[in-house]
Amino acid sequence: MNYLAHLLLSGPDARWRLGGLLGDFVKGPLKGERPATIEAGIKLHRRIDASTDNNAAYRDALAQLDPAWRRYAGIALDIWFDHLLAQDWQKWHPLSLEEFCEQCWRDFRGHSRYIPPHAKAFMARAEQIKLLQSYREERVIGLTLERVGQRLRRPVALQEILPELSSGRENLEHNFNKLLTDLNLEALRFRQHYSGSDKP
């Protein structure tokens, strides 16, 4: 899953959400350098990524894409799923997407000492250009795919998969809704278990 989905699945607590976003920026073992709830959010991010890879709806979505994209299909699908989430946001959260994003960035500023510089730079730019809100636009998804493709070790014109994603929208949306429903339940259990035992 991509940035927006991880923020959603992290639940209502600001520190869990920060951890959910930092999961893309913090690698390796967690050593207690951040508050426990932020590190729990990072652990949840990692659990969600692992669960996504093993989810039947996600595997079915991957199977719908041309095998020529096999190596990069997961990257493209994660970005496309953030597009589907942004377009149908009100189905998943009571706040508007604009309000949700503004709340996240505002809350994160209060925890800036726990945010590594490269993550801080991403957050500042995402807030400035309203990146997550702009995921509703297919044009932005194409640009995002292009940028991600250029950052790969061997650059790939990843934006060329966009027509395939777009033409398969209906089936992929069905897979996405099933996947996010499953992940929502798993994330809720994870957060409840942490609250009950302090050992997620």
VEXMI-839561 format. One record per residue (C-alpha): y negated, z, x. Coordinates in Angstrom, 3 decimals. Each point is the difference from the previous one (the first is absolute). Layout:
% VEXMI-839561
v/w/u
Y/Z/X
...
//
This chain:
% VEXMI-839561
v/w/u
0.000/0.000/0.000
-3.610/-0.512/1.064
-3.148/2.173/0.114
-0.834/0.188/-3.702
3.543/0.742/-1.111
0.362/2.763/2.584
-3.226/1.632/-1.170
1.214/-0.097/-3.596
3.434/1.395/0.838
-1.487/2.864/2.015
-1.113/1.745/-3.193
-3.284/1.729/-0.857
-0.441/2.247/3.056
-2.530/-1.330/2.557
2.025/1.106/3.028
3.212/-1.571/-1.277
-1.961/-3.206/-0.605
-1.431/0.067/3.496
3.502/0.411/1.392
1.155/-2.851/-2.206
-2.566/-2.285/1.578
0.476/1.326/3.543
3.670/-0.936/-0.163
-1.068/-3.492/1.071
-1.908/1.351/2.997
1.934/3.043/1.243
3.315/-0.775/1.682
2.665/2.151/1.586
0.958/3.642/-0.565
-2.394/2.274/-1.878
-0.864/3.069/2.059
-2.135/2.094/-2.299
-3.273/-1.402/1.344
-1.293/-0.418/-3.563
0.146/2.218/-3.101
3.484/0.209/-1.481
-0.946/-1.893/-3.167
-1.422/-2.937/1.990
3.190/-0.182/2.048
2.017/0.274/-3.222
-1.926/-3.027/-1.265
0.961/-1.906/3.152
3.634/0.984/-0.537
-0.217/-1.178/-3.600
-1.429/-3.326/1.204
3.008/-0.425/2.269
2.400/0.962/-2.778
-1.605/-2.545/-2.324
0.320/-2.763/2.601
3.678/0.790/0.521
0.669/0.214/-3.735
-1.801/-3.291/-0.620
2.228/-1.835/2.452
3.096/1.283/-1.810
-1.261/-0.518/-3.551
1.861/-2.601/-2.070
-3.186/-1.332/-1.629
-1.619/-0.461/3.411
3.054/-1.759/1.418
0.057/-2.264/-3.052
-3.676/-0.857/0.549
0.702/-0.896/3.628
2.894/-2.217/-1.087
-2.382/-2.030/-2.172
-1.988/-1.144/3.022
0.895/-2.980/2.166
2.470/1.085/2.723
-2.284/-1.696/2.513
-2.302/3.016/-0.437
2.845/2.479/0.510
-1.532/1.658/3.052
-3.435/0.474/-1.587
0.744/0.144/-3.724
-0.117/3.799/-0.102
-3.496/0.064/1.516
-1.271/-2.583/-2.480
1.687/1.698/-2.944
-1.562/3.385/0.802
-3.465/-1.582/-0.032
0.755/-1.945/-3.187
1.201/3.160/-1.720
-3.365/1.662/0.747
-1.562/-3.012/-1.747
2.192/0.536/-3.066
-0.790/3.721/0.049
-3.744/-0.603/0.242
0.077/-2.495/-2.876
1.871/2.386/-2.297
-1.393/3.245/1.405
-0.733/1.713/-3.333
3.705/-0.073/-0.803
0.651/2.335/2.916
-3.034/2.279/0.304
-2.565/1.518/-2.415
-3.010/-0.643/2.268
-1.376/-3.486/0.440
0.877/-1.623/3.316
-3.640/0.300/1.090
-0.111/3.727/-0.800
3.340/0.620/1.680
-1.018/-1.732/3.234
-3.387/1.722/0.120
1.714/3.363/-0.507
2.464/-0.693/2.816
-2.638/-1.015/2.558
-2.220/2.925/-0.974
2.871/2.481/0.341
1.147/-1.481/3.308
-3.415/0.462/1.581
0.503/3.749/-0.418
3.129/-0.208/2.177
-1.329/-2.399/2.657
1.072/2.237/2.907
3.637/-0.768/-0.845
-0.457/-3.781/-0.124
0.684/-2.062/3.163
-2.809/-2.377/1.045
1.772/-3.244/-0.981
0.738/1.401/-3.467
-3.581/1.223/-0.321
-1.291/-3.476/0.830
2.293/-1.558/-2.615
-1.110/2.476/-2.673
-3.681/-0.574/0.711
0.414/-3.763/-0.302
2.240/0.252/-3.074
-2.612/2.131/-1.733
-2.880/-2.231/1.051
1.520/-3.282/-1.191
1.913/1.580/-2.933
3.228/-1.340/1.458
2.483/1.656/-2.334
-1.953/-0.976/-3.111
-0.178/-3.593/1.248
3.808/-0.196/0.068
-0.296/-1.073/-3.643
-1.093/-3.436/1.250
2.625/-2.477/1.179
-2.536/-1.445/2.416
-0.242/3.350/1.774
3.777/0.265/0.169
0.080/-3.387/1.718
-2.565/1.164/2.565
1.914/3.246/0.516
3.252/-1.874/0.572
-1.767/-2.267/2.478
-1.444/2.938/1.972
3.320/1.849/0.068
1.809/-3.164/1.094
-2.401/-0.484/2.887
0.590/3.557/1.217
3.759/-0.468/0.341
1.442/-0.231/3.508
0.624/-3.665/-0.697
-2.759/-1.041/-2.431
1.215/-1.495/-3.288
-1.950/-1.790/-2.751
1.091/2.669/-2.459
-2.557/-1.130/-2.590
2.207/-3.048/-0.630
2.381/2.195/-2.000
-2.731/0.702/-2.579
0.786/-2.965/-2.319
3.618/1.156/-0.153
-1.030/3.550/-0.845
-2.418/-1.252/-2.624
2.466/-2.373/-1.676
2.604/2.780/-0.121
-2.481/2.535/-1.388
1.844/0.779/-3.253
3.350/0.805/1.599
-1.580/1.813/2.934
-2.087/2.083/-2.378
3.175/1.060/-1.807
1.541/1.041/3.338
-3.171/1.806/1.012
-0.226/2.004/-3.220
3.607/1.125/0.381
-0.500/0.855/3.658
-3.195/1.986/-0.548
1.554/1.907/-2.897
2.895/0.990/2.264
-2.311/0.953/2.869
-2.271/2.022/-2.293
2.960/2.166/-0.998
1.170/0.401/3.581
-3.501/0.874/1.235
-0.422/2.570/-2.761
3.312/1.644/0.911
-0.951/-0.002/3.672
-3.342/1.692/-0.674
1.602/2.539/-2.348
2.682/0.790/2.564
-2.656/0.537/2.661
-1.937/2.322/-2.278
3.135/1.976/-0.744
1.433/0.264/3.490
-2.704/-1.039/2.495
2.710/-2.121/1.617
-0.100/-3.586/-1.328
//
